[in-house]
Amino acid sequence: MDNRSIIRRPFRYRYYNAAFGIIIVNIVFFVFNTISPQSRYYTALIPGLIIGKGFYWQFFTYMFTHANISHIFFNMLGLFFFGTQVERRIGSSEFLLFYLLTGFLAGLFSFIVYTLTGMYGAVLLGASGAIFAVLLAFAVYFPYANIYIMGIIPVKAPLLVIGYTAIELFSQLLSINSGVAHLTHLAGFVFAFFYFLIRLNINPIEVFRGGRRR
């Protein structure tokens, strides 16, 4: 890694359970939003409010806001299983930057698309964009790991990432389950890919092909 580049300058390795901290923040947001459902008006990402009222914090708070118990449960389950492993591999500071930046960029990208298509009242919420980014990171660092679908069917991590990407792409193109922000999921994958290329100098495609490893 080129230490002369500010973009690629590494953090000193430290591990302080950032993934668990993120889970706790999500739970706090969920409890708050459940007690006061109107609060989602302020914490979800709504293009009309960002443009009209300057609610710019929504680019970050949307990824800590969830619709219901199953929504937060499965996102936090993914963060627990995959995020903790990625964090141990790259360190907590790098993991926090990776998670928050990819989540922010996925939200920003969705905001731009919603705005250009006139969907000012769209409501984007959930950690899925950042979680999909974490899933790609897990596949890059643990390309031979088996992930058991439904606890039964073993699938190599890179194949699972490719499969998820294909499903999300077709779902977006065919408008299947329009309540799910497939575009945000795909953006999470894409921005994670570029994070590896630009920040970490790792090409995920080469890793998946069995080439360069880190």
N, C-alpha and C positions, 0 to 999 in steps of 0.2 A: 504494500500500500504506500502511495506517495505521500510522505509526511509534509512535503512542501506545499501541497494543495490544501487550502482551507476546507474545501468540500470533502476531501478524503481524509482529513486529519482524524485519527481515531481517538475515541474517548479512553481514558484510563479504565481498565476493566474493573467493574464493581458489580456486585450482585446484592440487591436489596428488595427482592420480591415485588418488582413494579407491576407485574401481571396481577398479583393479588390486590395490590392497591387500586388498579383499574377496575377490578371486579367489585371491590367495596364501593368505589365511587358510583358505578352503575347501579348497585343495589340502593344506595342512598337516593339517587335520582329517581329510581323506580318507586320507592316508598313515598317520596315527596310528590311525584306525579300521581300516584294512586290516591293519596290523601287529598290532593288538590288537582283534579283532572284538568282544570283550566290552565295549570302551569305549563302543560305541554305546548300551549300557545306561544310560550316564551322560549322553551328549550328545544322544540323540534325545529327543523329547517323549513321555513316557509318563504319562498322567494318574494312574495308581495310584502311581507313584513321587513325583510332585509332591505328591499329597495325603498319602500315607502316610509318606514320608521327607523331604519338604521339598526336593526337587530343583528349586528355583525357577529355577535358571540355565538349565534346559532350554527355557524360553520364548525364550531367545536362541540357545543352542547348537544347537537343532534345525535352524535354517536354515543351519548350516554343516556339517551331517552328511548324507551321501548313502549310498544303498544300494549302488551299483555305479558302474563307470566311465562307462557311458552316462548315468546319472542326473546325475552331476556335470558331464560334458562338455556336455550340451545346456543345462543351467542356466547354466554359466559362459560358454557361447557366446552365449546371450541377453544376459547381463550385459555381455559384451565389446562386442557390436554396438550394443545399445540403451542400456545403462547409461552407457557412456563419453560418448555424445552428450548424454544428459540431464545428466550431471555438468558437462560444459562449458557447458551452457546456464544452469544454476542455481547452479553453484559447488559445491565439494566438501563444505563443511560442511552446506549445505542437502540435498545428495544423501545424505550419511551419515544425517542425521536422517530423511529420507524413507524410505530403504531399511530402516534398523533399526526404525523405528517401525511401518511397515506390516507388516514381517515379524513383529515381536513381536505386533501386534494380530491378525494372521491366525492365529498360533499360539494366542493366548489365546482367540480365538473358537472355534477347533477344539477346544481343551481343554474349554471350557464345553459344547459340543455333545456331545463324547464322554462327559463326566461325567454330563450329564443323561440320556443314553441308556444309561448303565451300561457303557460301553466303556472300562473302566479299564485294560485291557491293550493298548489301541490304541497303535501306534507311529507317530508322525508325524516325518518327517525330510525334509530337502531345502529348497532356497532358492526353490521355485516360487512361494510366496505373495508374496515380495518381488519376484521376477522379473516376475510378472504385474502388480504395481504399477508397476514400471519400464516395462513395455510400455504401460500406460495413459499414463504420463507422456510417453513418446516420442510417442505419438499426439497428445497435447495440444500439445506444443511443435513438432512437425513434422507437422501434419495433412495436408500434401500429399506427404509422403514415400512412395515406393513400396517395399513390402517384397516381395521375390520368393520366393514359395512354391516350394520345391524348386529354387530358382535359376532358375525359368522363368516362373512366373505372377505378374505384378505386381498387387499389391493395395494400395490406400491404407491407411495406418496405422490411421485410425479404423475402417474397415470390418473390418480384421483383428481389432481389439479387440472389436468387436461380435460377430464370428463366433466368436472364442474364448469370449466370455462365453456365447453361446448354446450352444456345444458343452459347456462345463463345466456349465451349468445343466441341460441335458437329461441329461448323463452322471450328474449327482448324483441327479436325480429318477428315472432309470431304473436306477440302480445299475450302470452299465456300468463295467467295469474297476475293481472295488472296491478294488484295490490302490493306486489313485491318489487322492490327497486332493483331489478336485474341490472340496469345500467350502472348503478352504484357498485354492485358486486363486481362487475367487469372492470370498472374503474379501479377498484381496490387491487385486483390482479395486475392491471397495467402499470399503475404507479409503483407497486412493489417491484415489478420487473425493472423499471427504470431506476428505482432506488438502488437495487443491486448493481446495475450497470454503472451508474454515475457515482454513487457514494462509496460502495464497497468493492468496485472494480471486479465484479463477478458476473459472468454471463450465465443466467439460469439454463438457457438452452444447451450450452456446452456441458453443464453439470448433468442435465437430464440425458444427454447423449453418452454419458460415461466418461467425459473428458475431465476438465479442471475441477478439482474439489477444494473445499476450504474447511 
